[in-house]
Amino acid sequence: MKDKYITVIQLSKYLKYKFDNDVNLDTVYLKGEISNFKAHSRGHFYFTLKDEESRINAVMFSSSASKIKFTPQDGMKVLVTGKVTVYPQNGGYQIYVNEMLEDGVGNLYIAYEQLKKKLEDEGLFDKSHKKKIPYIPNRIGVVTAPTGAAIRDIISTIKRRWPLAEVILFPSLVQGEFAKEDIVKQIKRAEDYNLDTLIVGRGGGSIEDLWAFNEEIVARAIYECSIPVISAVGHEIDFTIADFVADMRAPTPTGAAEISVPNLSDVSNLISQINIRLNKAISNKIEFSRRRLLDVKSRHIFKEPIKIYEAKEQKFDFLMEKLKFNILNIYTNRSNSYLKIKENIIFKNPNVLFEKKQNDYLRLISKLETLSPLLTIKRGYSISRVNNKVINSVKDVKKKDLVEIELSDGKINAEVV
């Protein structure tokens, strides 16, 4: 009977095995309130995650804890992702946390990631759709708040770097409930002003403050804008959906101003360098042409041009003599051929050729008659056949064979006895 009983640790290990092999517990998303929070000296977090009706122990090891952007505290509402398992030593189940977000901010982050993936899948982030930012613009538009450091920094930077550019402000709300509609309105309005570049952005703030630039309608307005758009939202560490859709992202509004225009001193130096290279290229071209002219002038043909005529005249005489010789040679050959034909016997006495051909014919007829078997038969000989085969020996026939004997004046049929 004792064999039926197991130890407590055996039961705990069995439950752990069951938990670890349940796919539904491999990745679990929980939300709740932190209590009994303890940060270990080695960087691990130990706490309880609870709601109004239940609680679960939680562990977040240092490899994951080092990645979160806030300090967890008792009473803080959070969103966690992790694996549920059993700790065999005390038999309790707990969650090993891989990720932790503040509730509220976490919801925004989830919405941000979902929209980012959606627009990326639609191709709104593709580099093939990015428009080139003009190097030297004449007119730059800025969609941002009419007051604050962002617009002041943009204008002062552009005027310092490239005072020839005109800056047009399209004042807009940049945070709050109605900001997204206002930003879209100003982007569309900017398309009527013949702009070379459009800067869209604002200064730094919390994720809630910057959220208008994570709205889908703002992203699509930037994507559909015919003007090259520079996104300049927040600080360098802040990334919004607008940054991914824009033709270029600037880390700050000041950075956007620097990207949008060249530096006057850089352009001046570039013009000076181009001027130097241009002058050098012109000088090299003139020198090359001068040397080529001198080379042409020094050629023999220009010193004694009459010699060209003399050489051509001599060649012409040579060709004329060659032509005369060839014509005479052709005439002589044709004349000789004509004389040979004319001396041929067929033209002098054509009957001789006919008589020769007739004699040849009669001689051939005579030969044929001499060889003819009919002539042999007329001299008393005969041809014997059995079954249309000529008999050459007595062995070719046997008794009762019908033999056909051909004579000069007829045929005789006989039977062999």
C-alpha positions in Angstrom: 0.0 0.0 0.0 2.9 2.4 0.7 3.9 2.3 -2.9 0.8 4.5 -3.7 2.2 7.4 -1.8 4.5 10.0 -3.2 6.5 12.8 -1.6 5.6 16.5 -1.6 8.5 17.4 -3.8 7.5 14.7 -6.3 4.1 16.2 -6.5 5.6 19.7 -6.9 7.9 18.5 -9.7 5.0 16.8 -11.5 2.9 20.0 -11.3 5.9 22.0 -12.6 6.2 19.5 -15.5 2.5 20.0 -16.3 2.8 23.8 -16.1 6.0 23.9 -18.2 4.4 21.8 -21.0 1.1 23.8 -21.2 1.4 26.1 -24.2 -1.3 28.3 -22.7 1.0 29.1 -19.8 4.1 29.7 -21.9 3.3 33.3 -22.7 0.8 35.0 -20.4 -0.3 38.7 -20.4 -1.4 40.0 -17.0 -2.3 43.3 -15.6 -2.5 44.2 -11.9 -1.1 46.1 -9.0 2.4 45.7 -7.6 2.7 44.8 -3.9 5.6 43.5 -1.7 8.1 44.8 -4.2 11.7 44.0 -3.5 14.8 44.8 -5.7 17.6 42.3 -5.0 21.2 43.5 -4.9 21.9 41.3 -8.0 19.3 43.2 -10.0 16.4 40.8 -9.8 12.8 42.0 -8.9 10.6 40.0 -6.6 7.0 41.1 -6.1 3.3 40.2 -6.0 0.9 41.0 -8.8 -2.7 41.4 -7.5 -6.1 42.5 -8.4 -9.3 42.8 -6.3 -9.8 39.1 -6.0 -6.5 37.3 -6.4 -2.7 37.5 -6.4 0.3 35.7 -8.0 4.0 35.8 -7.0 6.3 37.3 -9.7 10.0 37.2 -10.4 11.8 39.4 -13.0 15.4 38.5 -13.4 18.1 41.2 -14.0 18.5 40.4 -17.7 14.8 41.6 -18.2 14.6 44.1 -15.3 17.5 46.1 -16.7 15.5 46.9 -19.9 12.5 48.7 -18.3 12.3 52.5 -18.4 10.8 53.1 -14.9 11.3 52.1 -11.3 8.5 49.7 -10.1 6.9 50.6 -6.8 4.2 49.2 -4.5 0.7 50.3 -5.6 1.8 50.8 -9.3 -0.5 49.4 -11.9 1.5 47.5 -14.6 1.2 45.2 -17.6 3.4 42.2 -17.6 4.3 39.4 -20.0 5.8 36.2 -18.8 5.7 32.4 -18.3 3.7 30.7 -15.5 5.4 27.8 -13.7 5.6 26.1 -10.3 8.4 26.7 -7.8 9.0 23.2 -6.4 10.5 24.3 -3.1 7.3 25.8 -1.8 4.8 24.2 -4.2 3.4 27.6 -5.2 2.9 28.8 -8.8 4.4 32.1 -10.0 5.1 34.0 -13.1 8.6 34.7 -14.5 8.2 38.2 -16.0 10.0 39.1 -19.3 8.4 42.5 -20.0 6.8 45.1 -17.8 4.9 48.3 -18.8 3.2 50.9 -16.8 -0.6 50.5 -17.2 -1.9 53.5 -19.2 1.5 54.2 -20.8 1.5 50.5 -21.7 -1.8 50.9 -23.5 -0.3 53.7 -25.5 2.7 51.7 -26.3 0.6 48.8 -27.5 -1.5 51.1 -29.7 1.8 52.6 -31.0 3.2 49.2 -32.0 0.0 48.0 -33.6 -0.3 51.2 -35.8 3.4 51.0 -36.6 3.0 47.4 -37.8 -0.1 48.2 -39.8 1.4 51.1 -41.7 4.7 49.3 -42.2 2.8 46.3 -43.7 1.0 48.8 -46.1 4.4 50.1 -47.3 4.2 53.6 -45.9 7.7 53.3 -44.4 9.3 52.0 -47.6 12.4 53.9 -48.8 11.2 53.8 -52.3 8.4 56.4 -51.4 10.9 58.8 -49.7 11.2 62.2 -51.5 14.6 63.9 -51.7 15.1 66.9 -49.5 16.2 69.9 -51.7 19.8 71.0 -51.0 19.1 74.7 -51.5 15.4 75.6 -50.8 13.8 78.9 -51.4 10.8 78.5 -49.2 10.4 76.3 -46.1 7.1 75.6 -44.2 6.9 74.7 -40.5 3.9 73.1 -39.0 4.2 73.5 -35.2 3.0 75.6 -32.2 3.3 79.3 -32.9 4.9 79.8 -29.5 7.6 77.9 -27.7 11.3 77.0 -28.2 10.7 74.7 -31.3 9.7 77.5 -33.7 12.2 79.9 -32.3 15.1 77.4 -32.7 14.0 76.5 -36.3 13.7 80.1 -37.5 17.0 81.2 -35.8 18.9 78.2 -37.2 17.6 78.7 -40.7 18.4 82.4 -40.7 21.9 81.8 -39.4 22.7 79.0 -41.8 20.9 80.2 -45.0 19.3 83.6 -44.7 18.1 83.5 -48.3 15.4 81.0 -47.4 11.9 82.2 -46.6 10.2 80.6 -43.6 6.4 80.3 -43.4 4.8 79.2 -40.1 1.6 77.1 -40.2 0.5 77.4 -36.6 -1.0 74.3 -35.1 -1.9 72.6 -31.9 0.7 70.0 -31.1 -0.9 68.2 -28.1 -4.3 67.5 -26.7 -7.5 66.1 -28.0 -7.8 68.3 -31.2 -4.1 68.4 -32.1 -4.2 65.6 -34.7 -7.0 67.3 -36.8 -5.2 70.6 -36.6 -1.9 69.1 -37.7 -3.5 67.4 -40.7 -5.3 70.7 -41.6 -2.1 72.7 -41.6 -0.2 70.0 -43.6 -2.8 70.2 -46.3 -2.9 74.0 -46.2 0.9 74.1 -46.7 0.6 72.4 -50.1 -0.9 75.6 -51.5 2.2 77.7 -50.8 4.8 76.3 -53.3 7.1 75.1 -50.6 10.4 73.3 -51.2 10.4 71.6 -47.8 8.0 71.2 -44.9 9.1 70.7 -41.3 6.5 69.0 -39.0 7.1 68.7 -35.3 7.4 70.1 -31.8 9.7 70.1 -28.8 10.1 67.4 -26.2 7.6 66.0 -23.8 6.1 62.8 -22.4 4.6 60.1 -24.6 1.2 61.5 -23.9 2.4 65.0 -25.0 3.8 63.6 -28.3 0.9 61.3 -29.0 -0.7 63.5 -31.7 2.3 62.5 -33.9 1.4 58.9 -33.4 -2.1 59.2 -34.8 -3.0 57.4 -38.0 -4.5 60.5 -39.7 -1.3 62.5 -39.1 0.8 59.7 -40.5 -1.3 59.4 -43.7 -1.3 63.2 -44.2 2.5 63.2 -44.1 2.7 60.2 -46.4 0.3 61.8 -49.0 1.9 65.3 -48.8 3.5 66.3 -52.1 6.1 68.3 -50.4 9.3 66.6 -48.9 8.6 66.4 -45.2 11.1 66.4 -42.3 9.8 65.1 -39.1 11.1 66.8 -35.9 9.3 65.6 -32.9 10.7 65.7 -29.3 14.3 64.8 -28.5 16.7 62.4 -30.1 15.5 59.4 -28.1 11.8 60.0 -29.0 10.5 58.1 -32.0 7.0 58.7 -33.3 5.0 57.2 -36.2 5.5 60.5 -38.0 9.3 59.9 -38.0 8.9 56.6 -39.9 6.5 58.0 -42.5 8.3 61.3 -43.2 10.8 61.6 -46.0 13.5 62.3 -43.4 13.6 62.2 -39.6 15.5 64.9 -37.5 16.4 64.2 -33.9 15.2 67.7 -32.8 13.5 70.7 -34.3 17.0 72.4 -34.4 18.3 69.4 -36.3 15.4 69.6 -38.8 16.4 73.3 -39.5 20.0 72.2 -40.1 18.9 69.4 -42.4 16.6 71.6 -44.4 19.2 74.2 -45.5 22.9 74.3 -46.3 25.4 76.3 -44.3 26.2 79.6 -46.0 29.9 79.2 -45.3 29.9 75.7 -46.7 28.2 76.8 -49.9 30.6 79.7 -50.2 33.5 77.4 -49.8 32.0 75.0 -52.3 31.5 77.8 -54.9 35.1 78.9 -54.4 36.3 75.3 -55.0 34.1 75.0 -58.0 35.5 78.3 -59.3 39.1 77.1 -58.8 38.3 73.8 -60.6 36.5 75.6 -63.4 39.3 78.0 -64.0 41.8 75.2 -64.0 39.7 73.2 -66.4 39.4 76.2 -68.8 43.2 76.8 -68.6 43.8 73.1 -69.3 41.4 73.2 -72.2 43.0 76.3 -73.7 46.5 74.9 -73.3 45.5 71.6 -74.9 43.9 73.4 -77.8 47.0 75.6 -78.2 49.3 72.6 -78.4 47.0 70.9 -80.8 47.0 73.9 -83.0 50.8 74.2 -83.0 51.0 70.5 -83.9 48.6 70.9 -86.8 50.5 74.0 -88.0 53.8 72.1 -87.9 52.7 69.3 -90.1 54.3 68.9 -93.5 51.0 69.3 -95.4 50.6 72.9 -94.3 54.2 73.8 -95.1 54.2 72.5 -98.7 50.6 71.8 -99.7 51.6 71.6 -103.4 53.3 68.2 -102.7 49.9 66.7 -101.8 48.7 67.7 -105.3 51.8 66.3 -106.9 51.5 63.0 -105.1 47.8 62.7 -106.2 48.8 63.7 -109.7 51.4 60.9 -109.9 49.0 58.4 -108.5 46.4 59.4 -111.1 48.9 58.9 -113.9 49.8 55.5 -112.6 46.1 54.5 -112.4 45.5 55.8 -116.0 48.4 53.7 -117.4 47.2 50.7 -115.5 43.7 51.2 -116.9 45.0 51.5 -120.5 47.1 48.3 -120.0 44.2 46.3 -118.7 41.9 47.5 -121.5 44.4 46.6 -124.1 45.0 43.2 -122.5 41.3 42.4 -122.4 41.0 43.5 -126.1 43.9 41.2 -127.2 42.6 38.2 -125.3 39.1 38.6 -126.8 40.6 39.0 -130.3 42.7 35.9 -130.0 39.7 33.9 -128.8 37.7 35.2 -131.8 40.4 34.1 -134.2 40.6 30.6 -132.7 36.9 30.2 -133.0 37.0 31.6 -136.5 39.8 29.1 -137.6 37.8 26.1 -136.2 37.0 23.5 -138.9 33.4 23.6 -138.0 33.1 27.0 -139.5 35.3 26.3 -142.5 33.7 23.0 -143.5 30.8 21.9 -141.4 30.1 18.8 -143.6 33.4 17.3 -142.4 32.1 17.3 -138.8 28.8 15.7 -139.9 30.6 12.9 -141.9 32.8 12.2 -139.0 29.9 11.8 -136.6 28.1 9.6 -139.2 31.1 7.3 -139.6 31.4 7.0 -135.8 27.7 6.0 -135.7 28.1 3.3 -138.4 31.2 1.9 -136.7 29.3 1.5 -133.4 26.4 -0.2 -135.2 28.8 -2.7 -136.7 30.2 -3.5 -133.3 26.8 -4.1 -131.9 25.8 -6.5 -134.7 29.0 -8.4 -134.2 28.3 -8.9 -130.6 24.5 -9.7 -131.1 23.5 -13.3 -130.2 20.9 -13.2 -133.1 23.8 -13.1 -135.6 25.3 -16.2 -133.8 22.0 -18.1 -134.2 21.9 -17.3 -137.9 25.2 -19.1 -138.3 23.5 -22.4 -137.2 23.6 -22.0 -133.4 20.7 -22.1 -131.0 19.9 -21.1 -127.4 18.3 -23.6 -125.1 16.4 -22.6 -121.9 14.7 -24.3 -119.0 12.2 -22.2 -117.1 13.6 -19.1 -119.0 17.1 -19.9 -117.8 19.9 -20.5 -120.4 21.3 -24.1 -120.3 25.0 -24.0 -120.0 25.6 -27.7 -119.0 23.8 -31.1 -119.0 23.6 -30.7 -115.3 21.2 -27.8 -115.7 18.4 -30.3 -116.9 16.7 -33.5 -115.7 14.3 -36.0 -117.2 10.9 -34.7 -118.2 12.1 -31.0 -118.2 10.5 -29.0 -121.0 13.3 -27.4 -123.0 12.8 -24.3 -125.2 15.2 -24.2 -128.1 15.4 -20.8 -129.9 16.6 -20.9 -133.6 17.1 -18.1 -136.1 13.6 -18.6 -137.6 11.6 -19.8 -134.6 11.4 -21.9 -131.4 11.2 -25.7 -130.6 9.8 -27.2 -127.4 11.3 -30.6 -126.4 11.1 -32.9 -123.4 14.2 -34.4 -121.8 14.1 -38.3 -121.8 
